[in-house]
Amino acid sequence: MQTIGLLLYNVLYIYSFFIIGYILLSWFPNARESSLGQFLGRIVEPYLEPFRKFIPPLGMIDLSPIVAIIVLRLASGGVAALFGL
């Protein structure tokens, strides 16, 4: 059971880095249109979409990925506490 918890914890941890990578791609022109950007977009956008519905951007700054990462980290902390990691 602890192996499942560790696997789930690591998946959530790696997924948060995917979100960070997707955010960093927005700093470079046309980076999201590259094959890496499209791959990350297909993985990350379905998770970010609900956050974007409730958190409006502040000017040019989209805060929804930050909130999404915080929620993901809280979930990984819950997994760690649940499985005793």
PDB file of N, CA, C and O in Angstrom:
ATOM      1  N   MET A   1       0.826  -1.193   0.000  1.00  0.00           N
ATOM      2  CA  MET A   1       0.000   0.000   0.000  1.00  0.00           C
ATOM      3  C   MET A   1       0.871   1.257   0.000  1.00  0.00           C
ATOM      4  O   MET A   1       0.536   2.263  -0.627  1.00  0.00           O
ATOM      5  N   GLN A   2       1.984   1.180   0.709  1.00  0.00           N
ATOM      6  CA  GLN A   2       2.882   2.327   0.760  1.00  0.00           C
ATOM      7  C   GLN A   2       3.518   2.578  -0.609  1.00  0.00           C
ATOM      8  O   GLN A   2       3.832   3.720  -0.945  1.00  0.00           O
ATOM      9  N   THR A   3       3.708   1.530  -1.391  1.00  0.00           N
ATOM     10  CA  THR A   3       4.266   1.682  -2.739  1.00  0.00           C
ATOM     11  C   THR A   3       3.309   2.469  -3.629  1.00  0.00           C
ATOM     12  O   THR A   3       3.743   3.308  -4.418  1.00  0.00           O
ATOM     13  N   ILE A   4       2.033   2.206  -3.508  1.00  0.00           N
ATOM     14  CA  ILE A   4       1.031   2.951  -4.284  1.00  0.00           C
ATOM     15  C   ILE A   4       1.046   4.418  -3.880  1.00  0.00           C
ATOM     16  O   ILE A   4       0.982   5.306  -4.730  1.00  0.00           O
ATOM     17  N   GLY A   5       1.130   4.665  -2.582  1.00  0.00           N
ATOM     18  CA  GLY A   5       1.194   6.044  -2.097  1.00  0.00           C
ATOM     19  C   GLY A   5       2.429   6.763  -2.592  1.00  0.00           C
ATOM     20  O   GLY A   5       2.357   7.928  -2.986  1.00  0.00           O
ATOM     21  N   LEU A   6       3.560   6.081  -2.576  1.00  0.00           N
ATOM     22  CA  LEU A   6       4.799   6.686  -3.063  1.00  0.00           C
ATOM     23  C   LEU A   6       4.726   6.968  -4.561  1.00  0.00           C
ATOM     24  O   LEU A   6       5.201   8.006  -5.023  1.00  0.00           O
ATOM     25  N   LEU A   7       4.137   6.055  -5.313  1.00  0.00           N
ATOM     26  CA  LEU A   7       3.966   6.259  -6.750  1.00  0.00           C
ATOM     27  C   LEU A   7       3.057   7.456  -7.028  1.00  0.00           C
ATOM     28  O   LEU A   7       3.374   8.296  -7.871  1.00  0.00           O
ATOM     29  N   LEU A   8       1.940   7.534  -6.325  1.00  0.00           N
ATOM     30  CA  LEU A   8       1.013   8.650  -6.500  1.00  0.00           C
ATOM     31  C   LEU A   8       1.652   9.972  -6.099  1.00  0.00           C
ATOM     32  O   LEU A   8       1.467  10.983  -6.775  1.00  0.00           O
ATOM     33  N   TYR A   9       2.397   9.969  -5.011  1.00  0.00           N
ATOM     34  CA  TYR A   9       3.103  11.168  -4.559  1.00  0.00           C
ATOM     35  C   TYR A   9       4.095  11.647  -5.620  1.00  0.00           C
ATOM     36  O   TYR A   9       4.163  12.840  -5.916  1.00  0.00           O
ATOM     37  N   ASN A  10       4.856  10.722  -6.186  1.00  0.00           N
ATOM     38  CA  ASN A  10       5.840  11.084  -7.213  1.00  0.00           C
ATOM     39  C   ASN A  10       5.179  11.579  -8.494  1.00  0.00           C
ATOM     40  O   ASN A  10       5.691  12.497  -9.135  1.00  0.00           O
ATOM     41  N   VAL A  11       4.054  10.987  -8.874  1.00  0.00           N
ATOM     42  CA  VAL A  11       3.329  11.438 -10.068  1.00  0.00           C
ATOM     43  C   VAL A  11       2.846  12.876  -9.876  1.00  0.00           C
ATOM     44  O   VAL A  11       2.966  13.696 -10.786  1.00  0.00           O
ATOM     45  N   LEU A  12       2.306  13.181  -8.710  1.00  0.00           N
ATOM     46  CA  LEU A  12       1.855  14.547  -8.430  1.00  0.00           C
ATOM     47  C   LEU A  12       3.028  15.522  -8.418  1.00  0.00           C
ATOM     48  O   LEU A  12       2.907  16.651  -8.893  1.00  0.00           O
ATOM     49  N   TYR A  13       4.156  15.089  -7.879  1.00  0.00           N
ATOM     50  CA  TYR A  13       5.349  15.926  -7.820  1.00  0.00           C
ATOM     51  C   TYR A  13       5.862  16.239  -9.231  1.00  0.00           C
ATOM     52  O   TYR A  13       6.190  17.386  -9.532  1.00  0.00           O
ATOM     53  N   ILE A  14       5.930  15.235 -10.079  1.00  0.00           N
ATOM     54  CA  ILE A  14       6.401  15.424 -11.457  1.00  0.00           C
ATOM     55  C   ILE A  14       5.412  16.272 -12.250  1.00  0.00           C
ATOM     56  O   ILE A  14       5.817  17.105 -13.061  1.00  0.00           O
ATOM     57  N   TYR A  15       4.120  16.064 -12.020  1.00  0.00           N
ATOM     58  CA  TYR A  15       3.099  16.844 -12.721  1.00  0.00           C
ATOM     59  C   TYR A  15       3.221  18.334 -12.402  1.00  0.00           C
ATOM     60  O   TYR A  15       2.972  19.177 -13.264  1.00  0.00           O
ATOM     61  N   SER A  16       3.601  18.657 -11.171  1.00  0.00           N
ATOM     62  CA  SER A  16       3.788  20.067 -10.823  1.00  0.00           C
ATOM     63  C   SER A  16       4.941  20.670 -11.626  1.00  0.00           C
ATOM     64  O   SER A  16       4.898  21.852 -11.967  1.00  0.00           O
ATOM     65  N   PHE A  17       5.962  19.883 -11.930  1.00  0.00           N
ATOM     66  CA  PHE A  17       7.050  20.384 -12.771  1.00  0.00           C
ATOM     67  C   PHE A  17       6.603  20.560 -14.224  1.00  0.00           C
ATOM     68  O   PHE A  17       7.093  21.450 -14.919  1.00  0.00           O
ATOM     69  N   PHE A  18       5.685  19.725 -14.678  1.00  0.00           N
ATOM     70  CA  PHE A  18       5.105  19.923 -16.010  1.00  0.00           C
ATOM     71  C   PHE A  18       4.385  21.263 -16.081  1.00  0.00           C
ATOM     72  O   PHE A  18       4.497  21.982 -17.074  1.00  0.00           O
ATOM     73  N   ILE A  19       3.649  21.595 -15.029  1.00  0.00           N
ATOM     74  CA  ILE A  19       2.950  22.885 -14.993  1.00  0.00           C
ATOM     75  C   ILE A  19       3.949  24.029 -15.004  1.00  0.00           C
ATOM     76  O   ILE A  19       3.754  25.011 -15.720  1.00  0.00           O
ATOM     77  N   ILE A  20       5.006  23.921 -14.228  1.00  0.00           N
ATOM     78  CA  ILE A  20       6.033  24.973 -14.192  1.00  0.00           C
ATOM     79  C   ILE A  20       6.682  25.117 -15.561  1.00  0.00           C
ATOM     80  O   ILE A  20       6.914  26.236 -16.018  1.00  0.00           O
ATOM     81  N   GLY A  21       6.977  24.005 -16.219  1.00  0.00           N
ATOM     82  CA  GLY A  21       7.558  24.060 -17.558  1.00  0.00           C
ATOM     83  C   GLY A  21       6.623  24.715 -18.554  1.00  0.00           C
ATOM     84  O   GLY A  21       7.062  25.474 -19.418  1.00  0.00           O
ATOM     85  N   TYR A  22       5.345  24.429 -18.440  1.00  0.00           N
ATOM     86  CA  TYR A  22       4.353  25.033 -19.330  1.00  0.00           C
ATOM     87  C   TYR A  22       4.263  26.541 -19.094  1.00  0.00           C
ATOM     88  O   TYR A  22       4.108  27.314 -20.039  1.00  0.00           O
ATOM     89  N   ILE A  23       4.358  26.946 -17.848  1.00  0.00           N
ATOM     90  CA  ILE A  23       4.353  28.374 -17.525  1.00  0.00           C
ATOM     91  C   ILE A  23       5.586  29.054 -18.109  1.00  0.00           C
ATOM     92  O   ILE A  23       5.484  30.142 -18.675  1.00  0.00           O
ATOM     93  N   LEU A  24       6.737  28.427 -17.977  1.00  0.00           N
ATOM     94  CA  LEU A  24       7.965  29.023 -18.496  1.00  0.00           C
ATOM     95  C   LEU A  24       7.941  29.156 -20.018  1.00  0.00           C
ATOM     96  O   LEU A  24       8.552  30.071 -20.569  1.00  0.00           O
ATOM     97  N   LEU A  25       7.245  28.258 -20.692  1.00  0.00           N
ATOM     98  CA  LEU A  25       7.152  28.348 -22.146  1.00  0.00           C
ATOM     99  C   LEU A  25       6.411  29.610 -22.588  1.00  0.00           C
ATOM    100  O   LEU A  25       6.613  30.087 -23.705  1.00  0.00           O
ATOM    101  N   SER A  26       5.563  30.146 -21.730  1.00  0.00           N
ATOM    102  CA  SER A  26       4.829  31.357 -22.109  1.00  0.00           C
ATOM    103  C   SER A  26       5.731  32.582 -22.170  1.00  0.00           C
ATOM    104  O   SER A  26       5.338  33.610 -22.723  1.00  0.00           O
ATOM    105  N   TRP A  27       6.917  32.490 -21.618  1.00  0.00           N
ATOM    106  CA  TRP A  27       7.851  33.623 -21.645  1.00  0.00           C
ATOM    107  C   TRP A  27       8.572  33.757 -22.979  1.00  0.00           C
ATOM    108  O   TRP A  27       9.147  34.807 -23.266  1.00  0.00           O
ATOM    109  N   PHE A  28       8.551  32.718 -23.790  1.00  0.00           N
ATOM    110  CA  PHE A  28       9.275  32.718 -25.057  1.00  0.00           C
ATOM    111  C   PHE A  28       8.280  32.731 -26.212  1.00  0.00           C
ATOM    112  O   PHE A  28       7.296  31.992 -26.193  1.00  0.00           O
ATOM    113  N   PRO A  29       8.530  33.557 -27.205  1.00  0.00           N
ATOM    114  CA  PRO A  29       7.587  33.637 -28.334  1.00  0.00           C
ATOM    115  C   PRO A  29       7.490  32.307 -29.084  1.00  0.00           C
ATOM    116  O   PRO A  29       8.502  31.675 -29.385  1.00  0.00           O
ATOM    117  N   ASN A  30       6.281  31.904 -29.372  1.00  0.00           N
ATOM    118  CA  ASN A  30       5.966  30.697 -30.154  1.00  0.00           C
ATOM    119  C   ASN A  30       6.466  29.396 -29.530  1.00  0.00           C
ATOM    120  O   ASN A  30       6.514  28.372 -30.211  1.00  0.00           O
ATOM    121  N   ALA A  31       6.835  29.415 -28.261  1.00  0.00           N
ATOM    122  CA  ALA A  31       7.326  28.186 -27.626  1.00  0.00           C
ATOM    123  C   ALA A  31       6.188  27.202 -27.381  1.00  0.00           C
ATOM    124  O   ALA A  31       6.399  25.989 -27.417  1.00  0.00           O
ATOM    125  N   ARG A  32       4.984  27.713 -27.131  1.00  0.00           N
ATOM    126  CA  ARG A  32       3.859  26.809 -26.891  1.00  0.00           C
ATOM    127  C   ARG A  32       3.382  26.140 -28.172  1.00  0.00           C
ATOM    128  O   ARG A  32       2.656  25.148 -28.118  1.00  0.00           O
ATOM    129  N   GLU A  33       3.778  26.669 -29.316  1.00  0.00           N
ATOM    130  CA  GLU A  33       3.418  26.044 -30.586  1.00  0.00           C
ATOM    131  C   GLU A  33       4.408  24.959 -30.988  1.00  0.00           C
ATOM    132  O   GLU A  33       4.169  24.242 -31.960  1.00  0.00           O
ATOM    133  N   SER A  34       5.514  24.823 -30.261  1.00  0.00           N
ATOM    134  CA  SER A  34       6.478  23.769 -30.564  1.00  0.00           C
ATOM    135  C   SER A  34       5.896  22.418 -30.153  1.00  0.00           C
ATOM    136  O   SER A  34       4.851  22.358 -29.505  1.00  0.00           O
ATOM    137  N   SER A  35       6.563  21.356 -30.524  1.00  0.00           N
ATOM    138  CA  SER A  35       6.056  20.025 -30.180  1.00  0.00           C
ATOM    139  C   SER A  35       6.054  19.808 -28.665  1.00  0.00           C
ATOM    140  O   SER A  35       5.136  19.184 -28.132  1.00  0.00           O
ATOM    141  N   LEU A  36       7.076  20.318 -27.970  1.00  0.00           N
ATOM    142  CA  LEU A  36       7.107  20.207 -26.513  1.00  0.00           C
ATOM    143  C   LEU A  36       5.981  21.021 -25.880  1.00  0.00           C
ATOM    144  O   LEU A  36       5.331  20.562 -24.941  1.00  0.00           O
ATOM    145  N   GLY A  37       5.753  22.216 -26.389  1.00  0.00           N
ATOM    146  CA  GLY A  37       4.683  23.065 -25.876  1.00  0.00           C
ATOM    147  C   GLY A  37       3.313  22.464 -26.087  1.00  0.00           C
ATOM    148  O   GLY A  37       2.453  22.548 -25.211  1.00  0.00           O
ATOM    149  N   GLN A  38       3.102  21.856 -27.248  1.00  0.00           N
ATOM    150  CA  GLN A  38       1.814  21.211 -27.520  1.00  0.00           C
ATOM    151  C   GLN A  38       1.616  19.987 -26.649  1.00  0.00           C
ATOM    152  O   GLN A  38       0.504  19.721 -26.192  1.00  0.00           O
ATOM    153  N   PHE A  39       2.691  19.234 -26.415  1.00  0.00           N
ATOM    154  CA  PHE A  39       2.613  18.066 -25.542  1.00  0.00           C
ATOM    155  C   PHE A  39       2.257  18.486 -24.117  1.00  0.00           C
ATOM    156  O   PHE A  39       1.354  17.915 -23.506  1.00  0.00           O
ATOM    157  N   LEU A  40       2.964  19.482 -23.590  1.00  0.00           N
ATOM    158  CA  LEU A  40       2.670  19.963 -22.244  1.00  0.00           C
ATOM    159  C   LEU A  40       1.268  20.566 -22.161  1.00  0.00           C
ATOM    160  O   LEU A  40       0.584  20.418 -21.149  1.00  0.00           O
ATOM    161  N   GLY A  41       0.849  21.237 -23.214  1.00  0.00           N
ATOM    162  CA  GLY A  41      -0.488  21.815 -23.238  1.00  0.00           C
ATOM    163  C   GLY A  41      -1.577  20.765 -23.141  1.00  0.00           C
ATOM    164  O   GLY A  41      -2.565  20.956 -22.432  1.00  0.00           O
ATOM    165  N   ARG A  42      -1.402  19.651 -23.853  1.00  0.00           N
ATOM    166  CA  ARG A  42      -2.388  18.574 -23.789  1.00  0.00           C
ATOM    167  C   ARG A  42      -2.443  17.945 -22.400  1.00  0.00           C
ATOM    168  O   ARG A  42      -3.493  17.461 -21.977  1.00  0.00           O
ATOM    169  N   ILE A  43      -1.326  17.951 -21.696  1.00  0.00           N
ATOM    170  CA  ILE A  43      -1.287  17.343 -20.369  1.00  0.00           C
ATOM    171  C   ILE A  43      -1.765  18.311 -19.291  1.00  0.00           C
ATOM    172  O   ILE A  43      -2.473  17.905 -18.369  1.00  0.00           O
ATOM    173  N   VAL A  44      -1.391  19.574 -19.392  1.00  0.00           N
ATOM    174  CA  VAL A  44      -1.591  20.539 -18.313  1.00  0.00           C
ATOM    175  C   VAL A  44      -2.907  21.311 -18.443  1.00  0.00           C
ATOM    176  O   VAL A  44      -3.551  21.585 -17.430  1.00  0.00           O
ATOM    177  N   GLU A  45      -3.312  21.661 -19.637  1.00  0.00           N
ATOM    178  CA  GLU A  45      -4.497  22.506 -19.820  1.00  0.00           C
ATOM    179  C   GLU A  45      -5.785  21.934 -19.213  1.00  0.00           C
ATOM    180  O   GLU A  45      -6.558  22.699 -18.637  1.00  0.00           O
ATOM    181  N   PRO A  46      -6.053  20.625 -19.316  1.00  0.00           N
ATOM    182  CA  PRO A  46      -7.290  20.128 -18.679  1.00  0.00           C
ATOM    183  C   PRO A  46      -7.318  20.353 -17.165  1.00  0.00           C
ATOM    184  O   PRO A  46      -8.390  20.544 -16.591  1.00  0.00           O
ATOM    185  N   TYR A  47      -6.157  20.332 -16.517  1.00  0.00           N
ATOM    186  CA  TYR A  47      -6.096  20.589 -15.080  1.00  0.00           C
ATOM    187  C   TYR A  47      -6.213  22.080 -14.774  1.00  0.00           C
ATOM    188  O   TYR A  47      -6.833  22.458 -13.780  1.00  0.00           O
ATOM    189  N   LEU A  48      -5.629  22.921 -15.608  1.00  0.00           N
ATOM    190  CA  LEU A  48      -5.644  24.364 -15.360  1.00  0.00           C
ATOM    191  C   LEU A  48      -6.978  25.015 -15.706  1.00  0.00           C
ATOM    192  O   LEU A  48      -7.318  26.057 -15.148  1.00  0.00           O
ATOM    193  N   GLU A  49      -7.723  24.424 -16.604  1.00  0.00           N
ATOM    194  CA  GLU A  49      -8.972  25.034 -17.083  1.00  0.00           C
ATOM    195  C   GLU A  49      -9.973  25.357 -15.973  1.00  0.00           C
ATOM    196  O   GLU A  49     -10.517  26.461 -15.972  1.00  0.00           O
ATOM    197  N   PRO A  50     -10.244  24.450 -15.029  1.00  0.00           N
ATOM    198  CA  PRO A  50     -11.189  24.824 -13.959  1.00  0.00           C
ATOM    199  C   PRO A  50     -10.707  25.988 -13.097  1.00  0.00           C
ATOM    200  O   PRO A  50     -11.518  26.782 -12.620  1.00  0.00           O
ATOM    201  N   PHE A  51      -9.405  26.094 -12.896  1.00  0.00           N
ATOM    202  CA  PHE A  51      -8.871  27.200 -12.106  1.00  0.00           C
ATOM    203  C   PHE A  51      -9.021  28.524 -12.855  1.00  0.00           C
ATOM    204  O   PHE A  51      -9.263  29.565 -12.244  1.00  0.00           O
ATOM    205  N   ARG A  52      -8.879  28.481 -14.157  1.00  0.00           N
ATOM    206  CA  ARG A  52      -9.018  29.706 -14.954  1.00  0.00           C
ATOM    207  C   ARG A  52     -10.451  30.215 -14.983  1.00  0.00           C
ATOM    208  O   ARG A  52     -10.681  31.403 -15.210  1.00  0.00           O
ATOM    209  N   LYS A  53     -11.414  29.333 -14.756  1.00  0.00           N
ATOM    210  CA  LYS A  53     -12.815  29.756 -14.724  1.00  0.00           C
ATOM    211  C   LYS A  53     -13.111  30.595 -13.489  1.00  0.00           C
ATOM    212  O   LYS A  53     -13.957  31.488 -13.533  1.00  0.00           O
ATOM    213  N   PHE A  54     -12.417  30.312 -12.382  1.00  0.00           N
ATOM    214  CA  PHE A  54     -12.713  30.985 -11.122  1.00  0.00           C
ATOM    215  C   PHE A  54     -11.727  32.081 -10.754  1.00  0.00           C
ATOM    216  O   PHE A  54     -12.055  32.957  -9.952  1.00  0.00           O
ATOM    217  N   ILE A  55     -10.527  32.052 -11.322  1.00  0.00           N
ATOM    218  CA  ILE A  55      -9.503  33.035 -10.969  1.00  0.00           C
ATOM    219  C   ILE A  55      -9.233  33.907 -12.192  1.00  0.00           C
ATOM    220  O   ILE A  55      -8.615  33.449 -13.153  1.00  0.00           O
ATOM    221  N   PRO A  56      -9.688  35.154 -12.163  1.00  0.00           N
ATOM    222  CA  PRO A  56      -9.463  36.026 -13.318  1.00  0.00           C
ATOM    223  C   PRO A  56      -8.000  36.484 -13.376  1.00  0.00           C
ATOM    224  O   PRO A  56      -7.355  36.627 -12.337  1.00  0.00           O
ATOM    225  N   PRO A  57      -7.482  36.712 -14.575  1.00  0.00           N
ATOM    226  CA  PRO A  57      -6.113  37.212 -14.679  1.00  0.00           C
ATOM    227  C   PRO A  57      -6.019  38.661 -14.201  1.00  0.00           C
ATOM    228  O   PRO A  57      -6.963  39.440 -14.334  1.00  0.00           O
ATOM    229  N   LEU A  58      -4.876  38.996 -13.650  1.00  0.00           N
ATOM    230  CA  LEU A  58      -4.605  40.366 -13.228  1.00  0.00           C
ATOM    231  C   LEU A  58      -3.781  41.036 -14.316  1.00  0.00           C
ATOM    232  O   LEU A  58      -2.554  40.934 -14.328  1.00  0.00           O
ATOM    233  N   GLY A  59      -4.449  41.713 -15.217  1.00  0.00           N
ATOM    234  CA  GLY A  59      -3.748  42.319 -16.348  1.00  0.00           C
ATOM    235  C   GLY A  59      -3.215  41.232 -17.261  1.00  0.00           C
ATOM    236  O   GLY A  59      -3.980  40.448 -17.824  1.00  0.00           O
ATOM    237  N   MET A  60      -1.900  41.191 -17.405  1.00  0.00           N
ATOM    238  CA  MET A  60      -1.253  40.188 -18.254  1.00  0.00           C
ATOM    239  C   MET A  60      -0.802  38.962 -17.448  1.00  0.00           C
ATOM    240  O   MET A  60      -0.214  38.040 -18.014  1.00  0.00           O
ATOM    241  N   ILE A  61      -1.067  38.940 -16.155  1.00  0.00           N
ATOM    242  CA  ILE A  61      -0.579  37.873 -15.290  1.00  0.00           C
ATOM    243  C   ILE A  61      -1.716  36.907 -14.959  1.00  0.00           C
ATOM    244  O   ILE A  61      -2.759  37.309 -14.443  1.00  0.00           O
ATOM    245  N   ASP A  62      -1.498  35.649 -15.261  1.00  0.00           N
ATOM    246  CA  ASP A  62      -2.471  34.595 -14.971  1.00  0.00           C
ATOM    247  C   ASP A  62      -2.031  33.898 -13.681  1.00  0.00           C
ATOM    248  O   ASP A  62      -0.993  33.237 -13.652  1.00  0.00           O
ATOM    249  N   LEU A  63      -2.808  34.044 -12.637  1.00  0.00           N
ATOM    250  CA  LEU A  63      -2.466  33.457 -11.347  1.00  0.00           C
ATOM    251  C   LEU A  63      -2.989  32.039 -11.159  1.00  0.00           C
ATOM    252  O   LEU A  63      -2.660  31.383 -10.171  1.00  0.00           O
ATOM    253  N   SER A  64      -3.788  31.570 -12.085  1.00  0.00           N
ATOM    254  CA  SER A  64      -4.385  30.243 -11.928  1.00  0.00           C
ATOM    255  C   SER A  64      -3.353  29.110 -11.857  1.00  0.00           C
ATOM    256  O   SER A  64      -3.574  28.165 -11.100  1.00  0.00           O
ATOM    257  N   PRO A  65      -2.242  29.148 -12.600  1.00  0.00           N
ATOM    258  CA  PRO A  65      -1.263  28.063 -12.443  1.00  0.00           C
ATOM    259  C   PRO A  65      -0.637  28.027 -11.044  1.00  0.00           C
ATOM    260  O   PRO A  65      -0.307  26.955 -10.537  1.00  0.00           O
ATOM    261  N   ILE A  66      -0.476  29.191 -10.427  1.00  0.00           N
ATOM    262  CA  ILE A  66       0.094  29.217  -9.086  1.00  0.00           C
ATOM    263  C   ILE A  66      -0.855  28.548  -8.105  1.00  0.00           C
ATOM    264  O   ILE A  66      -0.435  27.746  -7.271  1.00  0.00           O
ATOM    265  N   VAL A  67      -2.140  28.884  -8.210  1.00  0.00           N
ATOM    266  CA  VAL A  67      -3.134  28.265  -7.336  1.00  0.00           C
ATOM    267  C   VAL A  67      -3.230  26.765  -7.635  1.00  0.00           C
ATOM    268  O   VAL A  67      -3.382  25.957  -6.719  1.00  0.00           O
ATOM    269  N   ALA A  68      -3.141  26.399  -8.894  1.00  0.00           N
ATOM    270  CA  ALA A  68      -3.206  24.986  -9.268  1.00  0.00           C
ATOM    271  C   ALA A  68      -2.031  24.212  -8.678  1.00  0.00           C
ATOM    272  O   ALA A  68      -2.207  23.081  -8.224  1.00  0.00           O
ATOM    273  N   ILE A  69      -0.844  24.796  -8.677  1.00  0.00           N
ATOM    274  CA  ILE A  69       0.321  24.134  -8.098  1.00  0.00           C
ATOM    275  C   ILE A  69       0.163  24.012  -6.590  1.00  0.00           C
ATOM    276  O   ILE A  69       0.528  22.986  -6.015  1.00  0.00           O
ATOM    277  N   ILE A  70      -0.373  25.039  -5.939  1.00  0.00           N
ATOM    278  CA  ILE A  70      -0.591  24.976  -4.492  1.00  0.00           C
ATOM    279  C   ILE A  70      -1.569  23.849  -4.159  1.00  0.00           C
ATOM    280  O   ILE A  70      -1.346  23.088  -3.217  1.00  0.00           O
ATOM    281  N   VAL A  71      -2.646  23.744  -4.927  1.00  0.00           N
ATOM    282  CA  VAL A  71      -3.621  22.670  -4.699  1.00  0.00           C
ATOM    283  C   VAL A  71      -2.973  21.310  -4.934  1.00  0.00           C
ATOM    284  O   VAL A  71      -3.239  20.361  -4.196  1.00  0.00           O
ATOM    285  N   LEU A  72      -2.132  21.210  -5.945  1.00  0.00           N
ATOM    286  CA  LEU A  72      -1.446  19.956  -6.234  1.00  0.00           C
ATOM    287  C   LEU A  72      -0.497  19.581  -5.095  1.00  0.00           C
ATOM    288  O   LEU A  72      -0.411  18.414  -4.714  1.00  0.00           O
ATOM    289  N   ARG A  73       0.208  20.562  -4.560  1.00  0.00           N
ATOM    290  CA  ARG A  73       1.121  20.306  -3.433  1.00  0.00           C
ATOM    291  C   ARG A  73       0.349  19.908  -2.179  1.00  0.00           C
ATOM    292  O   ARG A  73       0.793  19.040  -1.429  1.00  0.00           O
ATOM    293  N   LEU A  74      -0.796  20.531  -1.947  1.00  0.00           N
ATOM    294  CA  LEU A  74      -1.629  20.140  -0.810  1.00  0.00           C
ATOM    295  C   LEU A  74      -2.126  18.702  -0.974  1.00  0.00           C
ATOM    296  O   LEU A  74      -2.178  17.939  -0.009  1.00  0.00           O
ATOM    297  N   ALA A  75      -2.488  18.346  -2.199  1.00  0.00           N
ATOM    298  CA  ALA A  75      -2.935  16.976  -2.463  1.00  0.00           C
ATOM    299  C   ALA A  75      -1.795  15.983  -2.251  1.00  0.00           C
ATOM    300  O   ALA A  75      -2.013  14.900  -1.709  1.00  0.00           O
ATOM    301  N   SER A  76      -0.591  16.339  -2.670  1.00  0.00           N
ATOM    302  CA  SER A  76       0.534  15.415  -2.470  1.00  0.00           C
ATOM    303  C   SER A  76       0.871  15.306  -0.990  1.00  0.00           C
ATOM    304  O   SER A  76       1.292  14.243  -0.532  1.00  0.00           O
ATOM    305  N   GLY A  77       0.691  16.399  -0.225  1.00  0.00           N
ATOM    306  CA  GLY A  77       0.872  16.320   1.219  1.00  0.00           C
ATOM    307  C   GLY A  77      -0.181  15.434   1.861  1.00  0.00           C
ATOM    308  O   GLY A  77       0.117  14.701   2.804  1.00  0.00           O
ATOM    309  N   GLY A  78      -1.404  15.492   1.363  1.00  0.00           N
ATOM    310  CA  GLY A  78      -2.449  14.602   1.844  1.00  0.00           C
ATOM    311  C   GLY A  78      -2.170  13.148   1.542  1.00  0.00           C
ATOM    312  O   GLY A  78      -2.438  12.272   2.364  1.00  0.00           O
ATOM    313  N   VAL A  79      -1.629  12.888   0.356  1.00  0.00           N
ATOM    314  CA  VAL A  79      -1.261  11.519  -0.013  1.00  0.00           C
ATOM    315  C   VAL A  79      -0.153  11.032   0.908  1.00  0.00           C
ATOM    316  O   VAL A  79      -0.174   9.891   1.371  1.00  0.00           O
ATOM    317  N   ALA A  80       0.825  11.913   1.173  1.00  0.00           N
ATOM    318  CA  ALA A  80       1.927  11.520   2.049  1.00  0.00           C
ATOM    319  C   ALA A  80       1.423  11.220   3.459  1.00  0.00           C
ATOM    320  O   ALA A  80       1.868  10.258   4.085  1.00  0.00           O
ATOM    321  N   ALA A  81       0.512  12.028   3.953  1.00  0.00           N
ATOM    322  CA  ALA A  81      -0.026  11.791   5.298  1.00  0.00           C
ATOM    323  C   ALA A  81      -0.905  10.546   5.328  1.00  0.00           C
ATOM    324  O   ALA A  81      -0.881   9.797   6.305  1.00  0.00           O
ATOM    325  N   LEU A  82      -1.671  10.321   4.284  1.00  0.00           N
ATOM    326  CA  LEU A  82      -2.570   9.174   4.237  1.00  0.00           C
ATOM    327  C   LEU A  82      -1.816   7.859   4.202  1.00  0.00           C
ATOM    328  O   LEU A  82      -2.200   6.893   4.863  1.00  0.00           O
ATOM    329  N   PHE A  83      -0.734   7.826   3.421  1.00  0.00           N
ATOM    330  CA  PHE A  83       0.018   6.582   3.266  1.00  0.00           C
ATOM    331  C   PHE A  83       1.224   6.493   4.193  1.00  0.00           C
ATOM    332  O   PHE A  83       1.962   5.509   4.146  1.00  0.00           O
ATOM    333  N   GLY A  84       1.436   7.498   5.031  1.00  0.00           N
ATOM    334  CA  GLY A  84       2.549   7.465   5.987  1.00  0.00           C
ATOM    335  C   GLY A  84       3.911   7.537   5.340  1.00  0.00           C
ATOM    336  O   GLY A  84       4.822   6.803   5.721  1.00  0.00           O
ATOM    337  N   LEU A  85       4.058   8.412   4.370  1.00  0.00           N
ATOM    338  CA  LEU A  85       5.347   8.558   3.680  1.00  0.00           C
ATOM    339  C   LEU A  85       6.240   9.539   4.400  1.00  0.00           C
ATOM    340  O   LEU A  85       7.364   9.787   3.963  1.00  0.00           O
TER     341      LEU A  85
END
